[in-house]
Amino acid sequence: MTETPGVAASGARAAAAGTNYGIISTGDGATIDSRTVHLPAEAFTAPAEVVAAGGLTNLPAPRSPVFVGRRADLAGLSAAMSDGPPMTPSVVHGLGGMGKSTLALHFAHHHRSHYNPIWWIPAETPSSITQALADLAARLNPYAHLTTANSAESAAWALSWLQTHEGWLLVFDNAESPGDLESVIGPLTSGRHLITSRRSTGWHRLAKPRALHTLPSEAAVDMLTRIIEADDIEEDEEGDEGNAGIGDSERSGTSSASPASSASVLERIAAELGHLPLAMEQAAAYIQYTALAPDAYLERLRRYPARMFAAAAPTGAAGESDNHRTVARIWQLSLRAITAEAPLAGEILRTFAWFSSEPVPRDLAHALHVDPLMVDEALALLHTYSMITLTRRTFTIHRLVRAVTRTPDPADPHRAAEAINRAQQQAEQVLRRSLPEDPLSNVGGWARWRHLLPHIHALTDLISPEQDTEDTAAICLQVSLFLQREGHSDQAVGYAQRAVTAFAGLRGTDDPVTFAARSFLASALRAAGDLARAVPLHLRNLADCERVLGPDHPDTLVARGNLAYLHALKGDLREALELHRRNLADYERTLGPDHPHTLNARANLASSFRSAGDLAQAVELHDQALTDHERVLGPTHPETLTARSNLAYALQLAGESDRAMALHERVLADRERVFGPGHPHTELARQLLTGAQEARRARSGPGAD
């Protein structure tokens, strides 16, 4: 059942709330009920009145303490950020792996005392920007989750806060398109913006470009030296104390070459790597891990060079394909050593190369092997070689590593076409299995959905619709539901349409799963307000289900319920009531009076009577629904609590204030015990109780409770 109080900016509108029911088939006979939760105006705190805590930031720590050759860039960026009007942001652009994010991060840390808050925003997609702003709202106002229904509304709250405060800094990292930022940055003129992007053009209306170039040769050598010798200095000092008389040339992992010749070798390594910071960082990590002398590494690098990608270079700045080739030269060497020690590490890298560069939950990697210790060790090994960034809960694969890893190369045994195709299929399966159930009403799974959403976008973008499998089609179907709940109607429609096309091609147009996908699409269109397209789909779905499955099949009854709900939205209450009556009779006849579908159908009919203004019938049916739920599911089952809340609201509308208040109070107490005091369902019960109290006071006059 669905509990949907109509809450607005006043208690009066809260009191006029209603409960809407929408049933969506999952394709296996089960149903999912749509829910919409609106919160009262009293829960809102005006953004202008919220004061940011001191030192508020979500800045990650610098990935490496080695930051060389960028003093002039850092000074120039500091000057650019302090000069000119606040509405002129700086955008640092350059080739991938150039160190744009590193420069922005050092700038932000260096100026932590000048700005508050400082907020780091992954800007690869509009959804990642929205989510980062929603996270800012949550940090600024601990009650923000009560005042917003989804991440889009939370982001809007954060934008309102930024418009009314000064002295903040937003860092938009890895922005893919100026258009993604225009609507965000345009209205914000009281703080500062810093953008990093691969794009060098298209910023003239939005930001002042600042190109970031490769490191000078001296700085590149300095960078290699600092990383390689970070542990060698400490080891040499310990060795001098305990191994007097042993020459440098006899120590394991060091070179007998003179400092001058070593510097020359490092210069050649830097040149071979194109003076690209990311490539040099990884090369130095390999040298340090394997205790190779730099000249030995250079010999191996020249002996086993990676070949140019077989696929076309990604779109972006000129020369990006050279950058990919240069980085790829060291990854084959790293993967050779990694897979020799832990073959699972190569499988992990190939599989999650199909995911986003956003953090991946570690538990997804554990789906690849039954031994958790082997997975942990493989991840640690990849992290040691700088192939991933590992934290306690997540791991991140740099976008260039991902691009190389999923690009077939016949010269690279780790990137054989067969292995990459297998990894793609495995990525689809892992992602599908990781999706939480019931994306519409499973509140506990929403945070997980938000973490997985960037990876769903990445995977489905990389795989063309013509390559869709059952796994990708199922992913598209489920994510369309979550996007509906988040308010991203256009994306929800796109994913649902892709699922319909995929299942129709894989299973045929008369398969029940195809019917279910079409039902999801119709619901997405309905949520988007496109009733002109939704109505024919619902009608077709009902006709096809009756033709193929028969009039009494559960999917047919679900299709009829969806159509009834659509009629109610259109204001055709008579038709909605008739369909709900027929559905209830058919459920009672085919599944029995106590089946959950039957209980839900009775509640839907009760809500239809309430919408039609027949409160006597609504109260009677809601009362029966509550009795049946208590008997069949138990007095504290979540659906029973919803049935009790629905009855309370119907009684409230019917003027039976005392009984309504008692039920509202019981629902609140039960939900505090079952869900916890901060759960959204508990907050909803608290808000309904407040609305009932206000309604009773309004009817009774001043001083009444």
N, C-alpha and C positions, 0 to 999 in steps of 0.2 A: 504494500500500500504506500501511498504517497502523502506526505504531510506538507502542505504548501500554504503557510499563512500569508495573506496579502499584506505585507508590511510596507509602510511608506514613511514619509517624513513627519508623521504625526501619529499619536495614539489612536485618533479617530479612524485613520485609514488602517492601522494595525487591527483595529477591532472589526473591520470589514473584510478581514482576510478570508481566504478560501483554500481548499485543498484540491489540487488537480491531479489526475491520474493518467499516466501514459504508459502503455505496455509495449515493450519492444522485444521481439523474439531473438534469442541467441542462436537459433538454428538447430538446437538439439532438444527442443521442446520446453526449455526453461524460459523464464521471462525476466526482464529487468524493468523496474519501475523508475520513471524519470522523477526527479525531485528538484524543486527550485526553492531556495531559502532566501528570504529578504529580511533584513534587519531594521530595527526602528531607528529613527533619527536620534533618539536619546543615547544610542550607543556610539555616535560619532563624536569625535573631538576635532574641532576645526584645525586644519593643518597650520594655520598662522599662529595658533596658540601653543603648539608643541615646540619645546626647546630641545635641541640636540644635546646629547650627553657629550662631555668633553672628550676629545680624542677619538671620536666615532669614526671607524674605518673598517673596511674588510680587505685591506691590502694583503696579498700574500707576501711571504718573505721572499727576498731575491733568490732566484734559483741557484745562483753561484755567487760567492763573495768576490770572485775575480771580475773586476769591472775596469777595463783598461782601454785607453785610446778614445774615450768618449768625453773627456773633460770639456773640449770645445763645444761638442754637441750639447752637453748638459748646460753649459753656460749660455749658449745661444737659445736653448729652449726656455731657460729661466727668464732671459730678457724678453723673449717673445710673449711669455705668459704674463709678464708684469706690465708690458707696454700695450697701448691701444685700448680701445673700448672692450668691456667684458664680453660683448657679443661676437667677438672675433676669435674663435678657438684656433688652436694649432693642430694640424694633422701631420704626424710623423709617418712618412711612407717610404717604401723601399722593397727590395726583394725579400721573399720568405727566408727566415733564418738570419736576417741582417741584425737583429737585436733591437727591433723597434719596441717590443714589449719590455725588454730589459731596461732600455733607456727611460721609458715612461714610468716604470716601477721605481727606479732609482730617483727620478725627479720627485715622484710622489712621496717617497720616504724622506727625501732630503728636505721637503717643504711641509712636513707634517705639522709643524708649529704654525704654519701660515693659513691653513685651511681646516675647516671642520663643517660637515664631515668630508672625508675623502672616500669616494666610492668607486670600486673597480667593477666595470661592466663588460662582460664578454659580449661583443657586438657583432658576432658572425651572422646572426639571424634576428629578425624582429622579435621572435619569441624569447630569445635569450636576453635581449634588452628589456623586454617586459618583465621577465622573471627577476632580473637583477634589480630593477626599480621596485618590484614588489617586495624583494628582500630588504631593500632600504626602508620601505614603509614599515615593515615589521620591526626593524631595529629602532626606528624613530618613535614609533608608537606601539607599545605592547598590546594595545587593544585593536590594532588595525585589522587583525583577522576576524574581528567581530563585525566590522563595518563594511567589509567588502566580500563579495560573493566569489570572486575569482582573481587570478593574478593580474588581469587587465585592470580591474577596478583598484587593486592595491597599487599598481603602477601609476594610475591616475592620481591617487592620493599623494604619492611621493612627488609627482610633478607639481601638484598644488603646493606642497610644502616648499619645494625648491623655489617656486615663484615668489614666495613671501619671506624668504630668508636670504642672507648674504654670506659670503665668505666660504662657500663650499667648492669642492673640486670633484668633477666627474671624469673618469678616465674610461673612454670607450675603446676597448682593445680588440684588434683584428676586425675592424669594421669592413664589411664586404661591399656595401653600397652607400653612397651619400644619401640616397633617398630614404634609407632605413633610419637615418638620424635627423633628417630635416624637421619632422613633426615633433621630435623630442627636444632638440636643441633650440629651435626657433623661438618658442615662448620664454626660454630661460635666459635672462640677461643679468641676473644679480650675482652670479658666481662665475666659475671658470670651467672650461671643458678642454680636455686633451684627448686626441684621437690617434690611434695607430691603425695603419691599413697597408695592404699590399698595393692598393690603387694609388696611382700618382696623378690621375686626372679626374675631373668631375667635381672638384671640391671648391671651385671658385665662388659659388654662392653661399657656401657654408663655413669654410675654414681657410686658414692660411697654411699652405703646404710647406713642409720642411723635409727635404730629402735626407735620408740616412744612407751613407755609403759604406763600402767595406772598410775594414780597419787598415790603417797604414801598416807597412811591413814591420816596423819596429814594435808597434803595439800588438800586432799579431804574434810575433815571437815572444813578446812579454807575456801575453795571455797563455800561450802554450807552456812556457817555462814555469809560470806560477802554478798551474794545475798539475803539471807533471812532477814538479819538485816539492809539492805541498807535504808529502809524506817522506820523500827521500831525504830532506834536510834533517828531519827528526831521526830517521833510521841511521844516517851517517854519524850524527852526534853520539847516538848510543853505541854504534860500532866502534868509534874512536876510543870510547872508554873501555870497552870489553875486548877489543881485537886490535890492540896496538901492533903496528908493524905490517898490517895488511893493507896493500895498496888499493887505490880506487879501481884499478883495472881487474882486480881479482874478486871484487864484490859482485854478488849476483844481482842482475837487473840494472847494472850501470854500464857506462861506456868508458872505454879507455881513451876516447878522443879528448883533445884539449877543449877548454871552454870556447875558444874561437871556432874550432871545427864543429863543435856541438851547435853553436849559434848558427853556423852556416847550414847545418842539416835542418834545423828548425825553420830557417828561412825558406828552404826548399819545400818543407812540408806545408808551410803556410801558403806558399805560392801554388802548390799542388791542390790545396783545398780552396783556392780562390779567395783567401783572407776572409772567409765567411765565418762569423763568430760561432754559429751553431755547429758547423762542420769541425771547427778547430776544438771546440769543447768536447765533442764526441771522440775525436782522434786522441786528444790528450787523455781522456778517460780510458780509452783502450790501451794506450801505452802504459799508463799507471797501473791498470789492473793486471796486465800480462807481464809487467816488469821488463818490457822490451827496451833496448837502447833505441833512441830516435832514428839512427841510421838503419837499424834492422826493420823498424816499422816502415820507413820510407821505401825500403827494398820490397817489402811485402805489398805495400800500397801500389807500387808500380808493376808488380808482378801479377796482381789480381785486381785490376781496375774493373769497376762495374760498367756495364754497357749502357748506352743511352736508352731511355725508355722506348719500348716498342710502340706504346700509345702516344697520341699527340700530347704536346705539353699543355698543361692547364692554362686557361685564360688568365691574363694578368699582365704585369709589367714585362717589357721586352727583356729577353735574356733569362727568363725564369726557367726555361728548360735546361740551360747550362747550370743553373743553381741546383736543380734536381739531380743532374748527372754528377756534379761534384760531391754532393752529400752522399749519393748512393755508393760512391767508391769506398767509403769507410764502412757502410752498413753490411756489405757482404762479408767483410772481414770479421766484424763484430758478430754477425749471425753464425759464422762458421765456428767461432769459439763458443758462443752461447749454446748452440744446438749440440755441440760435441759434449758439453757438460750436462745439458738439460734439454732434450729434444722437445719437451712440452713447451718450452719458452718460445720456440719458433712458431708452434701452433697457436699459442696465445696471441702473438704479434700479428700473424696473418688473419686470424679471426676478427680481432678487434680493430684491424685496419679499416674495416667497413663501418665502424662507429664514428661518432663525432670526436673532435678534439676536446670536448668537454669531459670532465672527470667521469670515469666509468666505475660503477660500484664493484668492489672486489669480488663480491659473491658471484657475479656473472662469470668471472674467470674460473671459479670453482666448479661451474657446471661442465667444464671440459674434462675433468678427471675426478675419480672417486677418492684419490688420496689428497687430502687438504695440504699436507706438508709439502708434497711435490709441487702443488700449485704455488704455495707461498715462496718456495725456493726458486721456482722459475720466475716469478714476478720480481723477486729480489735480484736475481741475476740480470734481468732486463734493466732494472733500475741501476745496477752497478755500471752497466755499459752505456748509461744515459739514453737508452732506447725508449724508456718510459719514465715518467715521474710518479713515484709511488708514495702514497700516504697510508695511514692506518685503515682508511675506509675506501679509498678510491685509487685508481691509477689513470694516468693521462698519457696519450700517445700524440706526439707532435704531428701537426698536419703534414709536414714533409715526410716524416717516417711512414705515416699512413699511406701517402701517395706512392712512395717507392715500394712499400711492402705489398700492395695490392696490384702492382703493375707487373704483368708477366715479362720475364726475361729468360730466354733459353740458355743464356750463359750463367745464370744464377740458379743453383739447385734449390735454393730456398724460395724462388719465385717462379717455379715451373707452372705452366698454365693449369695443369691438373690440380696441383696443390692449392692454387689461388681459387679455382672454381669450388673446390671442396670447402675451403675456408669461408667463401661467401655463403654457401648453403648452411654451414655450421653457425655462422653469424645470425642468419635468419632464424634458425631453430632456437638458439640461445636467447635471442631477444623475445621471441614469441613466448617461450616458457617463463620468462622473467616478468611478464606483464601481470599486474594484480588483477584479480577477478572483479567483476562488477564495477566498471569505471564510473558509473553514474552515482552509486550510493555507498560504495565502500570507502568511507571517509579515511580509514586507516591507510588505504593504498594511494591516496592522492599525492602525497609527498614523493612516493616512489615513481608515480607516473611523471611528475614534473622532472625528476632526475633522468628518466629514460627518454623523455620527449626529444631532446636534441639528437639522440642516437637513432630514434625512429626516423626523424627527418633526414639524417645523413644516409642511413641505409636505403630508404626509399628513393632518395635523390640519385644515389649511385647505381641503383638497379632500374633499368628501364621497364615500363609496364609490360612490354612484350616478354620479359623474363620472369614475371611474377609467378610464384609458386603458391601452393596452399598456405605456406607459412607467411609469405609477404601479404597475401590476400587477407589472412586472418589478422595480421598486425594492423593493416589498414582499417579493417572493420572495427577493431577494438579502439584504436586511437581516435577514430571519428567520434565515438561516444564521449571519450574524455574531452576532446576539443569542444564538443557541444556544451559540456558542463562548464568548461572554462570560458565560454562565450566567444570562441573563435569559429564562428559559423561557417565562414567561407572555406577555411581549411578543413573543417569537418565534412562539408559537402564534397570537397575534392577527394578526400581519402575514401569516403563511402562510395563515390562513383567509381573510383579505381577498384575497390573490392568487388562491386557488382560486375564490372567488366571482366575481372580476373576469374571470378567464380563461374560466370557464364561461359567463359572459354574453357575452363578446366573441367567443369561438371555438367554444363549444359544449362539452357535457360529454364528448364522445368525441374531442376533439382531443388530440394527444400533449402539447402544452404544458400542457393542463389536467391530464393524467395526471401530468406532472412536478410541477406545483404541489401536487397531492394527495399525491405522494410526499414533498415537502418538509414538508407539514403533518403527515403521519404520523411523519416523523422528529422534528419538533419536539415532538409529543406524546410520543414515545418518550423523548426527552431530558428531558421534564418529568416522566417517571415515570407518565404516563397510558397504560398499556398497554391498558386497556379500550377506549379510543378508537383507539389506534394500530393494534392488530391488525386490526380490521375494515377500516380504510383500506388497510393493506398487502395484505390479501386481495382487496379490491375492485380495487385497482390492478393486481395481477397478473392477475386474471380479465379486466379490461377490456383490458389490454395484449394478452393472448393472443387475446381476441375480435376486437379492432380491428386490431392490428398483426401478430398471428401469433406462434407460439411461439418463433420464432428471431430476432425483431426485437431489436436491442440494448437498447431500452427495456424489453422484456419480461424480458430476462436481468437487467437492473439491478433490476427489480421483484422478481424471484425472489431475487436476492442480498440485497436489503433484508429480505425476509421470512425468509430464512435467518438473518440477523444477529439479527432479532427473536426467533426461536426459541432462539438461543443465549443471549440475555439472559434468557429465561424458564426456562432450564435444560433445554430440550428438545434435548439435544445430538445425539440420533439423527436427529431431523428436520432439524436444521441441517446435519449432515454429508451427509445424502442430497441436500438441495437444492444444497449447494456442489458435490458430486460431479456432479450433473446439469448445473449451470452450467458447470463446467470442461469437461465433454464437449461441451456445445453451443458454447461459445466456440471450442474447438479445431476443431470441425467447420465452424462458420460463418465464423470470422475467421482461423483458422490458429493454430498453436502459438506464434507469436512476436508476436502482437498484444498491445499493452499491456493490453487488457482480459483477455486470456487469462492473461498473467503475473499480473495482480492476482487473478484467480479462483483460480489455483494457490496463491498466498500465502494467500488466505482459507481454502482447504481445509486448508492446513498449520496455520493457527492454530486451526481447529476441532479437528483431531486433537490439538494440544497441549492445548487446553481439556478435551478428553475424556480426557486422560491417556495417549494413545498417542504417547509421545515418539519411538519409533522411526520411525513414519510421519511425524511432524511434522518430524524432522530430515531425513529423506530428501527430503520435498517442499520444505522451506526450502532445502536444498542445491541442489536442481534449480532453484528459483526464482532463487537467487543466480547460478548459472551462466548461466541464460537472460538475466537482467538485464545481466550483464557483457557478454554477447555482443551483445544487441540494443541496449541503451542506453549501454553504456560503463562502465568500472570506477568512474568518479567521479560518475556521474549521481546526483542526490539520491535517486531511488527505488532505485538500486543500493545506495547506502549504507544505506538502510532495510532492504533485503533482507539485507544482510550483518549488520546489527545483530540482525534477527530470528533468523537462523541462530545467531548467537553466544548469544542468550538461550536458544534451544531446547537447544543443546549444554550450556549451563550447567545447565539443569534436568535434563538427562540424565546429568550427572555427568562430562562430558568437559571438565574445567576448563582444561587446558592449551590446547586448541584454541579454547575459548570466550574465554579471556583474550587470545590472539593476535588474534582477530577484533575484540574490543572495542577493543584498542589501535589496530588499523588504522583502525577507524571513527572513533575520536577524532582521529587524525592527519589523516585525509582531511577530516573536517568542519572542523577548524581551518583547513585550507588552502582549502577550498571556500567555507565560510560565514563564517569568521573566528572568533577565540577566544571572543567574547562572544555569539555567536548562540545562541538557545534550543536549536536542534538539537545544537549543539556541547556545550552544558551538559548536555543529555540524555545524550549519549554519555559524557561525563565521569562522570555520575552512575551510569550502567549499569556502567562499568568499576569504579567504587568498590564497587558492590554485588557484582560478581563477585569482587573481591578479598576482600571480607568473607566471602562465602559459602565461598570456598576455605579461608580461615583457620579458619572455624568447623568445616569438615570435617576439616582437617588437625591441629587442636589448637594450643595456645599456641606462639608462636614461628614458625609457618609463614607464608609469604607467598603 
